[in-house]
C-alpha cells in the first residue's frame, strides 16, 4: 500500500479519536481492550504533525478527568509517562505509516507501541507508587503482575490497528474505485 489518504474527509481520524474517548468514559477499560495507541497510530498516519497537539491534549484532559472524577484518585507522576507515550504513538504513526502502509509496518508499529508502552508505564508504576520494593526484584514483580493486561493490550492494538488501516485502505480502493466506475459509465 502506498500513502494512506482518507478521501477528502479530514474528520475520520478525529472521529476515531472521539470514539475512543467516548468509550473510555462509558467503559472502564474493559479487559484493557480500548485501543488508544491504535487510534493514535492511525491519526499520526493520516493527519499533519501540527494537529497532534490537539488530540494529545484532549486525551490528557480526558485522563485527568477519568482519574480524578471517575476513579477518585490523585494525579501521579507515572501518568506523565503515559501522556508522553501518546506523543510517541502519534509520531510513530507519522514516521512509520504516513508514507507507506503495509501489513508488516502496521503490525510492527502496533507491537512497538504496545511493548514500549508496557515497559515505560510499568516502570513508572514501580517508580512512583509504593506497591513494589524499589529493587530489581520489585521491578520484575511489577512487570509480572502487569502481564495479563499486556496480553489484552497487544491483542487489542493489533486487532484495532489492522481494522482501522484495513478499513481505510478498503474505502480508498474499493469505494473510491466504485464511484469512479459509476461516474465514467
N, C-alpha and C positions, 0 to 999 in steps of 0.2 A: 504494500500500500504506500502511496505517496502521502503528501501533506494532507492532513485532515482538515476539511473545510465543511462547516456545518451550514451549508447553503447561505442564505442571506440573513439568517436569524442569529443575531448575537445573543439572543436570550436563552438558548438551550443550555449552555454551561452554567448560566446564572440560575436557571430553573432546577438544574441538577443539585446545585449547592443549596438552594432553598428547600428542596425536597428532603435533603439530608438534615438540614437544620430543623425542619418541622418534625421529622421522625425522631430526632434526638429529644425534642420537647415532649412528644407524645409517648415514646417508648424509652424506658430507662436501660439503654444498652442491652437489648435482648440477646443474651449469649455473645456479646461483643461483636455483633453482626452488622453494625451501622458503618457503611463504607466511606468514612470521611477521607481517607487517603486516596481512594479510587476517584472520588469526586474532585479532589484537588489535582490529581494527575490529569484528569480529563480537562479541567479548567485551564491548567497550565499549557496543555497541548493546543487548546482552541483559542485562547484569548491572549492579547498582548500583555507584556510584563507590567505595564503601567496600571493595569486593572487588578493586579494581585493583591494589593494592599486593602482594597475594598472588601474582598472576600475573606482574607485572613483576619482583618479587624472585626468583621461581622462574626466569624466563628469564635474569636477570642471573647467578644461580648457575650455570645451565647454560652460559652463555657463558664464565664464568670456568673452569669445568671443561674445556670443549672447548678453549679457548685454551691453558691451561697443561698439560693432560694429553694430549689427543689431538694437538694441533699442536706442543706443546712450546715455545710462545712465552711471552714475558713479557707481563704486562698493560701496556697503553699508554694514554696519556691520551685518545686518539681513541675508545676504547671507551666512555668516559663519554658521549660524544655519541650513540652507538648506544643506550645504555641510556636516555638522556633521550628519544630518539625512540620508544622503546617506550611511554613515558608519553604522548607526543604522540599516537601512533596510537590507543591505547586511549581517550584523551579525545576524539579526533576522532570515533571511533565513537559515543561517548556524545552528543556535541553534534550531529553531522550525521545520525546514523542511529537514534537510540533512540526518537524520537517519530514519525518518518515515513520509511519506507523506499521509495525509488523507484529505478528504474534509473539515472536521472541522478545521484542522490545517491550510489549505490554506486560508479558509475564515477568521479564527481568526487572522492569520498573516497579511493578507491584510487589515482587519479592524483596527488592532492595528497600522500598519504602516501609514495608511491614517489619522486616528484620531489623533495620536500623532504628525504627520507632520502638520496637520491643527492647532493644539493647539500651537505648538512651533513656526511655521513660522509666524503665525499671531500675536503672542506675539512679535516676532522680528520686524514685520512691525510697530506695535504700538509703540514699544520702540525706534526704530531707525529713524523713519520718523515723521514729524510734521503734519501728516494728521489727527490725532485724539488727543484730550486733554489727558494729562498724568494723568488721573483719572480712577477709576473703570468704570465709565460710558463711557469714551473714549475707554477703552479696550473692553467693551461689544459692543460698536458701531463697532469697528474694526472686531470683530468676526461675528457680524450680517451681515456686508457688505460682508464678505467672504463666507457666507453660499451657495450662488448659485454655486460658484466654488467648494465648498466642496462636494456637491451632485454629481457633474460630476466626481470629482476625485475618490470618493468612488466607484461609479458605474464602472468607467474605471478600477480601480485597481482590483476590484472583477472579472470583466469580463476577463481581461488580465491574471490575476493570474490563474484563472480557465482554460483558454485556454492553457497557457504555460505549466502548470503542467499536464493538461489532455492530451495534445498532446505528451508530453514527456512520460507519462505513456503508452499511446497508442502505441507509437513507441517501447517502451521497451517490451511490452507484445505481441501485435498482430503482428507487423512487424518482430520482432526477432523470435517469435514462428513460423511464416510462413516460414521464412528462414530455421529454424531447421527442420521443416517437410519436406521441399523440399530436404534438404541435406541428410535426413535419408531415403528418398524414393528411 
